[in-house]
Structure formats: structure tokens, C-alpha cells
């Protein structure tokens, strides 16, 4: 338990340190929707749907948020936050390409680093990487275990929400 706590603390600290600017930029992008009479659309894939559930159903929901549904109408004033474990997820890439074709700015959170061969990162207006590409702990057989993607994504969500709430409060 102590090792797990240390490793998760280190993971969250790395995200906070490495992505502070992108967290702020993501909040700014999403605030554009609210200020411009659009919606903030959460598109959570795999277990990162937990972020969408939190944004919509928590005790303090994300203001102006809606859940992405395939085929829904997305307007120019809308902003999308695409959350996926892997930058190579077919559904996430399909949505990203559609948004890019329509010139609708969107943010991405994924585990993968923003490298030259990361197509999802190159399409996104803002890109946050959790850096969680392998397990945090060594398993009994030498494999790496414990990949808390949802926990890391929820940490980023809360950081973005803090900045977003501050930005839209300034506009009221």
C-alpha cells in the first residue's frame, strides 16, 4: 500500500509539473464554448468515461457540459474534450479527424506523449499526457501492474475544472 501511494503521488506530481500550462490552455479552450454560447462536450472513451460521468453527475458538475453521442450535431461554438487511454484508439481518432475537418477546436487527454508520430496530438488544439504507458508497480512475474488511467484523468479533470470555473466566473 505504501509503495502504491508513493507511485500514485509521483504520477500526479509529474502531471501537475509537466502539464500545468496545457491544463490552463485546456480550461481556456473549454471556457470559449461557454462564453461563446456553445457547449462543452465530454467524449470519454474506455474507462475515461468516468470523467464524463463526474462532469455530468457529480455534486459540483462541470458547467455547460454534455456527453458526446455518436452522430450528435456539433456546432462551431462547441468545444470538445476527448479523453482516451490510448492515442491510437480508433474511435477517438475518428472523432478527432471529424472535428479537425470541421475546424472545431478540441482538447485531448491521453496516456501517450505528444510525439511527432502521435496523430491525435497533432490534430488537437491542446493535448495533455498522463504519461501512464506502463504499470506503476512490479508484479510477481516481472510484469508491470496497476495502471490507474481513470484516476490520473480525474486528477487532470479537477485541475482543468478549477481553472475553467475561475475563467467563467470572471466573465459573469
GURO-885481 format. One record per atom (N, C-alpha, C): residue in three letters; residue number from 1; atom name; x, y negated, z negated. Coordinates in pm, whole numbers, plus 32768, in hexadecimal, padded with zeros to 4 digits. Atoms other than C-alpha are relative to their C-alpha. Example, Ala and Ser with C-alpha at 12.3 -4.5 7.8 and 13.67 -1.06 7.14 Angstrom:
! residues 2
<"ala",1,"N",<8059,8077,8000>>
<"ala",1,"CA",<84CE,81C2,7CF4>>
<"ala",1,"C",<805A,7F88,8000>>
<"ser",2,"N",<7FAE,8077,8006>>
<"ser",2,"CA",<8557,806A,7D36>>
<"ser",2,"C",<7FB3,7F93,7FB7>>
END
This chain:
! residues 172
<"unk",1,"N",<8053,8077,8000>>
<"unk",1,"CA",<8000,8000,8000>>
<"unk",1,"C",<8058,7F82,8000>>
<"unk",2,"N",<7FA8,8075,8009>>
<"unk",2,"CA",<811A,7F10,7FAA>>
<"unk",2,"C",<8042,7FE4,8088>>
<"unk",3,"N",<7FC0,8010,7F7D>>
<"unk",3,"CA",<81C6,7F4D,80F9>>
<"unk",3,"C",<7F9B,7FC9,8065>>
<"unk",4,"N",<8069,802F,7FA6>>
<"unk",4,"CA",<8080,7F1D,81B6>>
<"unk",4,"C",<7FE3,7F6C,7FE8>>
<"unk",5,"N",<801A,808D,8022>>
<"unk",5,"CA",<803C,7DD6,8100>>
<"unk",5,"C",<8071,7FA7,8032>>
<"unk",6,"N",<7F8C,804E,7FD3>>
<"unk",6,"CA",<819B,7D5B,814E>>
<"unk",6,"C",<8000,7FF3,8098>>
<"unk",7,"N",<7FFF,8002,7F6D>>
<"unk",7,"CA",<8181,7DBA,82BE>>
<"unk",7,"C",<7F8F,7FAA,8039>>
<"unk",8,"N",<8070,8053,7FD0>>
<"unk",8,"CA",<802B,7D19,82EC>>
<"unk",8,"C",<801C,7F6D,7FE3>>
<"unk",9,"N",<7FDA,808A,8020>>
<"unk",9,"CA",<80A2,7BE0,823A>>
<"unk",9,"C",<8065,7FCA,8064>>
<"unk",10,"N",<7F9C,8029,7F9E>>
<"unk",10,"CA",<81CD,7BD3,8325>>
<"unk",10,"C",<7FC2,7FE8,8089>>
<"unk",11,"N",<8044,8010,7F80>>
<"unk",11,"CA",<80EE,7C03,8456>>
<"unk",11,"C",<7FB4,7F7B,8005>>
<"unk",12,"N",<804F,807C,8003>>
<"unk",12,"CA",<8007,7AE5,83F2>>
<"unk",12,"C",<805B,7F86,7FFC>>
<"unk",13,"N",<7FA1,806F,8007>>
<"unk",13,"CA",<812F,7A05,83A0>>
<"unk",13,"C",<803F,7FE6,8089>>
<"unk",14,"N",<7FC7,8010,7F79>>
<"unk",14,"CA",<81CA,7A46,84F9>>
<"unk",14,"C",<7F9B,7FBE,805D>>
<"unk",15,"N",<8067,803C,7FAB>>
<"unk",15,"CA",<8081,79F2,85A3>>
<"unk",15,"C",<7FF3,7F6B,7FDF>>
<"unk",16,"N",<8010,808C,802A>>
<"unk",16,"CA",<805D,78B1,84D9>>
<"unk",16,"C",<8076,7FAB,802E>>
<"unk",17,"N",<7F88,804A,7FDB>>
<"unk",17,"CA",<81C2,7849,8523>>
<"unk",17,"C",<800F,7FF4,8097>>
<"unk",18,"N",<7FE7,7FFE,7F70>>
<"unk",18,"CA",<81D9,78AE,8691>>
<"unk",18,"C",<7F91,7FC1,8053>>
<"unk",19,"N",<8072,802B,7FAE>>
<"unk",19,"CA",<807F,7844,8703>>
<"unk",19,"C",<7FB6,7F88,7FC9>>
<"unk",20,"N",<8044,8074,803C>>
<"unk",20,"CA",<802D,770E,8637>>
<"unk",20,"C",<7FCF,7F9E,806B>>
<"unk",21,"N",<8025,805F,7F98>>
<"unk",21,"CA",<802A,7630,876B>>
<"unk",21,"C",<7F8E,8037,8057>>
<"unk",22,"N",<8068,7FC3,7FAD>>
<"unk",22,"CA",<7F58,7724,883A>>
<"unk",22,"C",<7F7C,800D,7FB4>>
<"unk",23,"N",<807A,7FFC,8051>>
<"unk",23,"CA",<7E60,7749,871B>>
<"unk",23,"C",<7FBA,7F78,8008>>
<"unk",24,"N",<8036,8089,7FF7>>
<"unk",24,"CA",<7E31,75CF,871F>>
<"unk",24,"C",<7FC8,7FE6,808D>>
<"unk",25,"N",<802D,8014,7F76>>
<"unk",25,"CA",<7E16,75CB,889D>>
<"unk",25,"C",<7F80,804F,801D>>
<"unk",26,"N",<8078,7FAF,7FED>>
<"unk",26,"CA",<7D15,76E3,8896>>
<"unk",26,"C",<7F88,7FBD,7FBF>>
<"unk",27,"N",<806C,8048,8043>>
<"unk",27,"CA",<7C42,7624,879A>>
<"unk",27,"C",<7FD6,7F87,8053>>
<"unk",28,"N",<801D,8077,7FAF>>
<"unk",28,"CA",<7C5B,74EE,8875>>
<"unk",28,"C",<7FB1,8028,807E>>
<"unk",29,"N",<8046,7FD1,7F89>>
<"unk",29,"CA",<7BEF,75B2,89AA>>
<"unk",29,"C",<7F6F,8024,7FDF>>
<"unk",30,"N",<8087,7FD7,8026>>
<"unk",30,"CA",<7AC2,7648,88F6>>
<"unk",30,"C",<7FAB,7F88,7FD6>>
<"unk",31,"N",<8049,8079,8028>>
<"unk",31,"CA",<7A62,74F5,8866>>
<"unk",31,"C",<7FCF,7FB2,8079>>
<"unk",32,"N",<802C,8044,7F86>>
<"unk",32,"CA",<7A4A,746F,89CA>>
<"unk",32,"C",<7F72,802B,8025>>
<"unk",33,"N",<8085,7FCE,7FDF>>
<"unk",33,"CA",<7918,754A,89FA>>
<"unk",33,"C",<7F96,7FBB,7FAC>>
<"unk",34,"N",<8062,803B,805C>>
<"unk",34,"CA",<7866,74C3,88CA>>
<"unk",34,"C",<7FEF,7F6B,801A>>
<"unk",35,"N",<8005,808F,7FE6>>
<"unk",35,"CA",<78BD,735B,8914>>
<"unk",35,"C",<7FC1,7FE4,8088>>
<"unk",36,"N",<8034,8011,7F78>>
<"unk",36,"CA",<7862,7388,8A84>>
<"unk",36,"C",<7F7C,8046,801A>>
<"unk",37,"N",<8083,7FC2,7FF6>>
<"unk",37,"CA",<7713,7432,8A41>>
<"unk",37,"C",<8002,808B,8041>>
<"unk",38,"N",<7FF7,7F76,7FD3>>
<"unk",38,"CA",<778F,758D,8AA0>>
<"unk",38,"C",<7FF5,805D,7F89>>
<"unk",39,"N",<8003,7F9C,806B>>
<"unk",39,"CA",<779E,76CD,89D6>>
<"unk",39,"C",<808C,8038,7FEC>>
<"unk",40,"N",<7F85,7FB6,801B>>
<"unk",40,"CA",<78BD,7784,8931>>
<"unk",40,"C",<7FD9,8093,800A>>
<"unk",41,"N",<8025,7F75,7FE5>>
<"unk",41,"CA",<78A3,78E4,89BC>>
<"unk",41,"C",<8070,805C,7FD0>>
<"unk",42,"N",<7FA0,7F9E,8034>>
<"unk",42,"CA",<7950,79FB,88FC>>
<"unk",42,"C",<7FF2,8081,804F>>
<"unk",43,"N",<7FFC,7F82,7FB6>>
<"unk",43,"CA",<79B3,7B27,89D2>>
<"unk",43,"C",<8065,805B,7FBB>>
<"unk",44,"N",<7FA8,7FA6,804B>>
<"unk",44,"CA",<7A42,7C28,88E2>>
<"unk",44,"C",<7FFA,808D,8038>>
<"unk",45,"N",<7FF8,7F79,7FCA>>
<"unk",45,"CA",<7AB6,7D72,8975>>
<"unk",45,"C",<803C,805E,7F98>>
<"unk",46,"N",<7FD5,7F9A,805E>>
<"unk",46,"CA",<7AFB,7EB7,88BB>>
<"unk",46,"C",<7FDF,7FD4,7F71>>
<"unk",47,"N",<801B,8022,808B>>
<"unk",47,"CA",<7B19,7E86,8743>>
<"unk",47,"C",<8002,7F6A,7FE5>>
<"unk",48,"N",<8000,8091,8015>>
<"unk",48,"CA",<7B46,7D0F,8775>>
<"unk",48,"C",<7F74,7FC5,800D>>
<"unk",49,"N",<808C,802A,800B>>
<"unk",49,"CA",<79CD,7D00,8792>>
<"unk",49,"C",<7FE0,7FD7,7F71>>
<"unk",50,"N",<8011,802A,808B>>
<"unk",50,"CA",<79F1,7CD5,8619>>
<"unk",50,"C",<8008,7F68,7FF3>>
<"unk",51,"N",<7FF6,8092,8003>>
<"unk",51,"CA",<7A53,7B6C,865D>>
<"unk",51,"C",<7F7D,7FC2,8030>>
<"unk",52,"N",<8080,8032,7FCF>>
<"unk",52,"CA",<7916,7B34,8727>>
<"unk",52,"C",<7F95,800E,7F94>>
<"unk",53,"N",<8061,7FEB,806B>>
<"unk",53,"CA",<7846,7BCA,860F>>
<"unk",53,"C",<8013,7F9B,7F91>>
<"unk",54,"N",<7FE3,8061,8068>>
<"unk",54,"CA",<78F2,7AE8,8514>>
<"unk",54,"C",<7FD6,7F74,802B>>
<"unk",55,"N",<8022,8085,7FCD>>
<"unk",55,"CA",<78C4,79B4,85EF>>
<"unk",55,"C",<7F6A,7FE7,7FFF>>
<"unk",56,"N",<8091,8011,7FF4>>
<"unk",56,"CA",<7750,79F3,8612>>
<"unk",56,"C",<7FB3,801C,7F80>>
<"unk",57,"N",<8051,7FCE,806F>>
<"unk",57,"CA",<76E3,7A9C,84D0>>
<"unk",57,"C",<803B,7FEC,7F75>>
<"unk",58,"N",<7FC3,8014,8085>>
<"unk",58,"CA",<77CA,7A2E,83B7>>
<"unk",58,"C",<7FB2,7F98,7FAF>>
<"unk",59,"N",<8043,8064,8054>>
<"unk",59,"CA",<7761,7950,8297>>
<"unk",59,"C",<801B,7F72,8032>>
<"unk",60,"N",<7FE1,8082,7FC4>>
<"unk",60,"CA",<7809,782F,8350>>
<"unk",60,"C",<801C,8018,8095>>
<"unk",61,"N",<7FEC,7FE0,7F73>>
<"unk",61,"CA",<77D0,7876,84C4>>
<"unk",61,"C",<8049,7F91,804D>>
<"unk",62,"N",<7FBA,805C,7FA7>>
<"unk",62,"CA",<7899,77D2,85D8>>
<"unk",62,"C",<7F97,7FAB,8047>>
<"unk",63,"N",<8065,805A,7FC9>>
<"unk",63,"CA",<77D1,76A2,8643>>
<"unk",63,"C",<7FFC,800B,8098>>
<"unk",64,"N",<8018,8001,7F71>>
<"unk",64,"CA",<773E,76BD,87A1>>
<"unk",64,"C",<802F,8080,8047>>
<"unk",65,"N",<7FCC,7F83,7FC7>>
<"unk",65,"CA",<77B5,7825,87D5>>
<"unk",65,"C",<7F91,805B,8031>>
<"unk",66,"N",<8057,7F97,7FCB>>
<"unk",66,"CA",<770B,792E,88A9>>
<"unk",66,"C",<8057,8076,8028>>
<"unk",67,"N",<7FBB,7F86,7FDA>>
<"unk",67,"CA",<7769,7A92,8901>>
<"unk",67,"C",<7FFE,8010,8098>>
<"unk",68,"N",<7FF9,7FE6,7F71>>
<"unk",68,"CA",<77E0,7ADF,8A61>>
<"unk",68,"C",<7FB4,8080,8021>>
<"unk",69,"N",<8044,7F8B,7FCA>>
<"unk",69,"CA",<7703,7BCD,8B22>>
<"unk",69,"C",<801C,8003,8095>>
<"unk",70,"N",<7FE1,7FF3,7F72>>
<"unk",70,"CA",<7761,7C53,8C76>>
<"unk",70,"C",<7F8D,7FCC,8055>>
<"unk",71,"N",<8064,8038,7FA6>>
<"unk",71,"CA",<76AC,7B95,8D88>>
<"unk",71,"C",<7FC2,7F7E,7FD1>>
<"unk",72,"N",<803C,807C,8031>>
<"unk",72,"CA",<7653,7A68,8CAF>>
<"unk",72,"C",<8032,7F89,8052>>
<"unk",73,"N",<7FDA,807C,7FBC>>
<"unk",73,"CA",<7659,790E,8D4C>>
<"unk",73,"C",<8063,7FB4,7FA8>>
<"unk",74,"N",<7F9B,804E,8047>>
<"unk",74,"CA",<778F,784D,8CE9>>
<"unk",74,"C",<8012,7F7F,804D>>
<"unk",75,"N",<7FF7,8083,7FBF>>
<"unk",75,"CA",<7792,76D9,8D31>>
<"unk",75,"C",<8088,7FC0,7FF0>>
<"unk",76,"N",<7F80,8048,8003>>
<"unk",76,"CA",<78AF,75E6,8D68>>
<"unk",76,"C",<801F,7FC3,7F77>>
<"unk",77,"N",<7FEB,803C,8085>>
<"unk",77,"CA",<787C,754E,8C0D>>
<"unk",77,"C",<801C,806B,7F95>>
<"unk",78,"N",<7FE7,7F94,805F>>
<"unk",78,"CA",<7898,76A4,8B63>>
<"unk",78,"C",<8096,801C,7FF4>>
<"unk",79,"N",<7F78,7FD2,8016>>
<"unk",79,"CA",<79DD,7720,8ACD>>
<"unk",79,"C",<7FF8,808D,7FC8>>
<"unk",80,"N",<8003,7F73,8025>>
<"unk",80,"CA",<7A2B,788F,8A9B>>
<"unk",80,"C",<807D,8022,7FB3>>
<"unk",81,"N",<7F8D,7FC9,8049>>
<"unk",81,"CA",<7B08,7937,899B>>
<"unk",81,"C",<7FFB,8096,8015>>
<"unk",82,"N",<7FF6,7F74,7FDC>>
<"unk",82,"CA",<7B6B,7A89,8A21>>
<"unk",82,"C",<8061,8043,7F9E>>
<"unk",83,"N",<7FB0,7FBC,8066>>
<"unk",83,"CA",<7BEC,7B75,8911>>
<"unk",83,"C",<800C,8093,8023>>
<"unk",84,"N",<7FEA,7F75,7FD8>>
<"unk",84,"CA",<7C89,7CC2,896D>>
<"unk",84,"C",<807F,8035,7FC0>>
<"unk",85,"N",<7F89,7FC1,8038>>
<"unk",85,"CA",<7D7F,7DB6,88D9>>
<"unk",85,"C",<8071,7FFC,8065>>
<"unk",86,"N",<7F99,7FF2,7F9A>>
<"unk",86,"CA",<7E38,7DE0,8A21>>
<"unk",86,"C",<7FE9,7F9E,8073>>
<"unk",87,"N",<8009,805D,7F90>>
<"unk",87,"CA",<7E82,7CE1,8B30>>
<"unk",87,"C",<7FE7,8049,8084>>
<"unk",88,"N",<801B,7FB3,7F87>>
<"unk",88,"CA",<7E56,7DFA,8C2D>>
<"unk",88,"C",<7F73,803C,7FFF>>
<"unk",89,"N",<8089,7FCE,8006>>
<"unk",89,"CA",<7CEE,7E46,8BC5>>
<"unk",89,"C",<7FB6,7FD6,807F>>
<"unk",90,"N",<803F,8018,7F7F>>
<"unk",90,"CA",<7C2D,7E66,8D0B>>
<"unk",90,"C",<7F8B,7F9E,7FF5>>
<"unk",91,"N",<8074,8059,800F>>
<"unk",91,"CA",<7AED,7DBC,8C8E>>
<"unk",91,"C",<802A,7F72,7FDF>>
<"unk",92,"N",<7FCF,8085,8024>>
<"unk",92,"CA",<7BAC,7C9A,8BF4>>
<"unk",92,"C",<803E,7FBB,8079>>
<"unk",93,"N",<7FC3,803A,7F88>>
<"unk",93,"CA",<7C77,7C65,8D32>>
<"unk",93,"C",<7F98,7FDC,8068>>
<"unk",94,"N",<806B,801C,7FA1>>
<"unk",94,"CA",<7B3E,7C76,8E07>>
<"unk",94,"C",<7FBA,7F7D,7FDD>>
<"unk",95,"N",<8040,807C,802C>>
<"unk",95,"CA",<7A98,7B65,8D37>>
<"unk",95,"C",<805E,7F89,8014>>
<"unk",96,"N",<7F9F,806C,7FF1>>
<"unk",96,"CA",<7BD6,7A93,8D38>>
<"unk",96,"C",<800C,7FD3,8091>>
<"unk",97,"N",<7FF7,8022,7F71>>
<"unk",97,"CA",<7BEF,7AA3,8EB3>>
<"unk",97,"C",<7F84,7FB5,802F>>
<"unk",98,"N",<807D,8043,7FDD>>
<"unk",98,"CA",<7A82,7A40,8ED8>>
<"unk",98,"C",<8001,7F70,7FCE>>
<"unk",99,"N",<7FFB,8087,8039>>
<"unk",99,"CA",<7AB1,7915,8DF1>>
<"unk",99,"C",<8065,7FA9,804A>>
<"unk",100,"N",<7F98,804B,7FB8>>
<"unk",100,"CA",<7BF1,78AB,8EA2>>
<"unk",100,"C",<7FCE,7FD7,808A>>
<"unk",101,"N",<8037,8020,7F7C>>
<"unk",101,"CA",<7B42,78BC,8FF5>>
<"unk",101,"C",<7F9C,7F8D,7FF9>>
<"unk",102,"N",<8066,8069,8011>>
<"unk",102,"CA",<7A2F,77D8,8F6D>>
<"unk",102,"C",<8038,7F82,7FBB>>
<"unk",103,"N",<7FBD,8070,8042>>
<"unk",103,"CA",<7B2C,76EB,8ECB>>
<"unk",103,"C",<7FC2,7FDF,7F78>>
<"unk",104,"N",<8036,8011,8087>>
<"unk",104,"CA",<7A94,7722,8D72>>
<"unk",104,"C",<8070,8021,7F9D>>
<"unk",105,"N",<7F93,7FE7,805D>>
<"unk",105,"CA",<7BA0,76F9,8C67>>
<"unk",105,"C",<7FD9,8063,7F93>>
<"unk",106,"N",<8018,7F9D,8068>>
<"unk",106,"CA",<7BC1,7814,8B6D>>
<"unk",106,"C",<807F,801B,7FB1>>
<"unk",107,"N",<7F93,7FDC,8059>>
<"unk",107,"CA",<7C98,7881,8A4B>>
<"unk",107,"C",<8006,8098,7FF4>>
<"unk",108,"N",<7FEE,7F6F,8011>>
<"unk",108,"CA",<7D26,79DD,8A0E>>
<"unk",108,"C",<804D,801A,7F80>>
<"unk",109,"N",<7FB2,7FC8,806E>>
<"unk",109,"CA",<7D96,7A9A,88DC>>
<"unk",109,"C",<8016,8093,8024>>
<"unk",110,"N",<7FDD,7F75,7FE3>>
<"unk",110,"CA",<7E4C,7BE4,891C>>
<"unk",110,"C",<807F,8024,7FB3>>
<"unk",111,"N",<7F88,7FD4,8047>>
<"unk",111,"CA",<7F63,7CB3,8883>>
<"unk",111,"C",<807E,7FE2,804F>>
<"unk",112,"N",<7F8A,800C,7FAA>>
<"unk",112,"CA",<804F,7C93,89AC>>
<"unk",112,"C",<8039,7F72,8002>>
<"unk",113,"N",<7FBD,8082,7FF3>>
<"unk",113,"CA",<814D,7B7B,89CA>>
<"unk",113,"C",<7FDD,7FC3,8087>>
<"unk",114,"N",<801B,804A,7F84>>
<"unk",114,"CA",<811B,7A72,8AD6>>
<"unk",114,"C",<807D,8003,8057>>
<"unk",115,"N",<7F8D,7FF3,7FA8>>
<"unk",115,"CA",<821F,7AEF,8BCE>>
<"unk",115,"C",<7FD7,7FE3,8090>>
<"unk",116,"N",<801B,801C,7F74>>
<"unk",116,"CA",<823E,7AB0,8D44>>
<"unk",116,"C",<7FA6,8068,8042>>
<"unk",117,"N",<8052,7F98,7FC3>>
<"unk",117,"CA",<8199,7BFD,8D95>>
<"unk",117,"C",<7F7B,8016,7FB6>>
<"unk",118,"N",<807F,7FF8,8047>>
<"unk",118,"CA",<8072,7BC3,8CA8>>
<"unk",118,"C",<7F9A,7FAA,804B>>
<"unk",119,"N",<8060,8048,7FAC>>
<"unk",119,"CA",<7F5E,7B66,8D9D>>
<"unk",119,"C",<7F98,7FB5,7FAE>>
<"unk",120,"N",<8066,8040,8054>>
<"unk",120,"CA",<7E62,7B1A,8C8C>>
<"unk",120,"C",<8035,7F7D,7FC5>>
<"unk",121,"N",<7FC3,8079,8038>>
<"unk",121,"CA",<7F50,7A1F,8BEC>>
<"unk",121,"C",<800F,7F94,806B>>
<"unk",122,"N",<7FED,8064,7F95>>
<"unk",122,"CA",<7F93,7978,8D3C>>
<"unk",122,"C",<7F7C,7FC1,802C>>
<"unk",123,"N",<8083,8036,7FDB>>
<"unk",123,"CA",<7E1D,794A,8D7C>>
<"unk",123,"C",<7FC5,7FA5,7F95>>
<"unk",124,"N",<803E,8045,8072>>
<"unk",124,"CA",<7DC8,78C1,8C22>>
<"unk",124,"C",<8031,7F71,7FF1>>
<"unk",125,"N",<7FDC,808A,8021>>
<"unk",125,"CA",<7DC4,7754,8BBF>>
<"unk",125,"C",<8056,8000,7F82>>
<"unk",126,"N",<7FAE,7FEB,8077>>
<"unk",126,"CA",<7E42,77B6,8A64>>
<"unk",126,"C",<8008,8096,7FE6>>
<"unk",127,"N",<7FE9,7F71,8017>>
<"unk",127,"CA",<7ED3,7906,89FE>>
<"unk",127,"C",<8046,8011,7F79>>
<"unk",128,"N",<7FC7,7FE2,8083>>
<"unk",128,"CA",<7F14,7985,889F>>
<"unk",128,"C",<801D,8096,7FFC>>
<"unk",129,"N",<7FD8,7F74,800E>>
<"unk",129,"CA",<7FD2,7AC8,8865>>
<"unk",129,"C",<800D,8023,7F6C>>
<"unk",130,"N",<7FED,7FD0,8089>>
<"unk",130,"CA",<7FB4,7B8A,8721>>
<"unk",130,"C",<8087,8045,7FF1>>
<"unk",131,"N",<7F81,7FBB,8004>>
<"unk",131,"CA",<80F4,7C3F,877F>>
<"unk",131,"C",<7FF6,808E,7FC9>>
<"unk",132,"N",<8016,7F7D,803C>>
<"unk",132,"CA",<805C,7D80,86FA>>
<"unk",132,"C",<7FFC,806B,806E>>
<"unk",133,"N",<7FF8,7FA1,7F91>>
<"unk",133,"CA",<80D5,7E73,8804>>
<"unk",133,"C",<8026,808D,7FD3>>
<"unk",134,"N",<7FE5,7F7A,8037>>
<"unk",134,"CA",<812E,7F97,8720>>
<"unk",134,"C",<7FD5,8000,7F6E>>
<"unk",135,"N",<802B,7FF6,808B>>
<"unk",135,"CA",<80D2,8015,85C9>>
<"unk",135,"C",<805E,7FB8,7FA0>>
<"unk",136,"N",<7FB1,8049,8064>>
<"unk",136,"CA",<8148,7F5D,8494>>
<"unk",136,"C",<8054,805C,7FA8>>
<"unk",137,"N",<7FC0,7FA4,805D>>
<"unk",137,"CA",<81AF,8091,83CD>>
<"unk",137,"C",<8031,807E,8046>>
<"unk",138,"N",<7FD4,7F7E,7FC9>>
<"unk",138,"CA",<8278,81CC,8417>>
<"unk",138,"C",<7FA6,8070,7FCA>>
<"unk",139,"N",<8051,7F8D,8028>>
<"unk",139,"CA",<81A5,8308,8414>>
<"unk",139,"C",<8059,8075,7FD6>>
<"unk",140,"N",<7FB6,7F8B,802F>>
<"unk",140,"CA",<820B,845E,8393>>
<"unk",140,"C",<8055,8040,806C>>
<"unk",141,"N",<7FB8,7FC0,7F91>>
<"unk",141,"CA",<827E,84D0,84EC>>
<"unk",141,"C",<8053,7F9D,8051>>
<"unk",142,"N",<7FAF,8064,7FBC>>
<"unk",142,"CA",<8340,8396,854A>>
<"unk",142,"C",<7FB2,7FA0,8057>>
<"unk",143,"N",<8053,805B,7FB0>>
<"unk",143,"CA",<821E,82F5,8606>>
<"unk",143,"C",<7FDF,7F84,7FAD>>
<"unk",144,"N",<8028,807A,8045>>
<"unk",144,"CA",<81A9,8196,85B1>>
<"unk",144,"C",<7F69,8003,7FEE>>
<"unk",145,"N",<808F,7FFD,801F>>
<"unk",145,"CA",<8054,8181,8507>>
<"unk",145,"C",<7FD3,7F79,7FCA>>
<"unk",146,"N",<8045,8078,8032>>
<"unk",146,"CA",<7F61,806E,8497>>
<"unk",146,"C",<8013,7F8A,8061>>
<"unk",147,"N",<8001,8070,7FA2>>
<"unk",147,"CA",<7F0D,7F75,85A8>>
<"unk",147,"C",<7F82,7FAC,7FE4>>
<"unk",148,"N",<8077,804D,802A>>
<"unk",148,"CA",<7E22,7E75,8508>>
<"unk",148,"C",<7FDF,7F8D,8061>>
<"unk",149,"N",<801E,8066,7F9B>>
<"unk",149,"CA",<7DBD,7DBF,8649>>
<"unk",149,"C",<7F8D,7FA5,7FD5>>
<"unk",150,"N",<8073,8050,8028>>
<"unk",150,"CA",<7C6C,7D4E,85C0>>
<"unk",150,"C",<8025,7FA2,7F8E>>
<"unk",151,"N",<7FD7,8054,8071>>
<"unk",151,"CA",<7D09,7CCC,847E>>
<"unk",151,"C",<8052,7F89,8032>>
<"unk",152,"N",<7FAD,806B,7FC9>>
<"unk",152,"CA",<7E0D,7C03,8540>>
<"unk",152,"C",<7FAA,7F9D,804F>>
<"unk",153,"N",<8057,8057,7FB1>>
<"unk",153,"CA",<7D01,7B7D,862C>>
<"unk",153,"C",<7FA6,7FAB,7FA6>>
<"unk",154,"N",<8053,804D,805D>>
<"unk",154,"CA",<7C22,7B16,850A>>
<"unk",154,"C",<8050,7F92,7FBA>>
<"unk",155,"N",<7FAA,8067,8039>>
<"unk",155,"CA",<7D47,7A5B,8470>>
<"unk",155,"C",<800D,7F8A,8062>>
<"unk",156,"N",<7FF4,8069,7F9B>>
<"unk",156,"CA",<7D79,799B,85B6>>
<"unk",156,"C",<7F7A,7FB7,800F>>
<"unk",157,"N",<8086,803C,7FF7>>
<"unk",157,"CA",<7C00,7960,85CF>>
<"unk",157,"C",<7FED,7F98,7F91>>
<"unk",158,"N",<8014,805C,8070>>
<"unk",158,"CA",<7BF8,78C1,8475>>
<"unk",158,"C",<8057,7F84,800E>>
<"unk",159,"N",<7FA8,8073,7FEB>>
<"unk",159,"CA",<7D22,77E2,84CB>>
<"unk",159,"C",<7FC8,7FA4,806D>>
<"unk",160,"N",<803B,804E,7F94>>
<"unk",160,"CA",<7C7F,7773,8611>>
<"unk",160,"C",<7F81,7FBB,7FCF>>
<"unk",161,"N",<807E,8039,8033>>
<"unk",161,"CA",<7B31,773C,8561>>
<"unk",161,"C",<8019,7F88,7FA5>>
<"unk",162,"N",<7FDD,8071,8056>>
<"unk",162,"CA",<7BD2,765B,845C>>
<"unk",162,"C",<801C,7F83,8054>>
<"unk",163,"N",<7FDD,8071,7FAA>>
<"unk",163,"CA",<7C66,757D,856B>>
<"unk",163,"C",<7F87,7FD0,8051>>
<"unk",164,"N",<8077,801F,7FB0>>
<"unk",164,"CA",<7B28,758C,8641>>
<"unk",164,"C",<7F9B,7FB0,7FAC>>
<"unk",165,"N",<8061,8044,8057>>
<"unk",165,"CA",<7A45,7529,851E>>
<"unk",165,"C",<802D,7F71,7FE3>>
<"unk",166,"N",<7FCA,8086,801A>>
<"unk",166,"CA",<7B29,7402,84D4>>
<"unk",166,"C",<7FED,7FA7,807A>>
<"unk",167,"N",<800C,804F,7F84>>
<"unk",167,"CA",<7B23,7392,8640>>
<"unk",167,"C",<7F70,7FD7,801B>>
<"unk",168,"N",<808B,8026,7FE0>>
<"unk",168,"CA",<79AB,739F,866C>>
<"unk",168,"C",<7FC5,7FA7,7F94>>
<"unk",169,"N",<802F,805A,806B>>
<"unk",169,"CA",<7973,72F5,851A>>
<"unk",169,"C",<802C,7F71,8020>>
<"unk",170,"N",<7FCF,8084,7FDA>>
<"unk",170,"CA",<7A47,71D3,859B>>
<"unk",170,"C",<7FAB,7FC0,806D>>
<"unk",171,"N",<8050,8032,7F91>>
<"unk",171,"CA",<795F,71B3,86C8>>
<"unk",171,"C",<7F73,7FD7,7FD6>>
<"unk",172,"N",<808B,801B,802E>>
<"unk",172,"CA",<781C,719E,85FC>>
<"unk",172,"C",<7FF3,7F78,7FC3>>
END
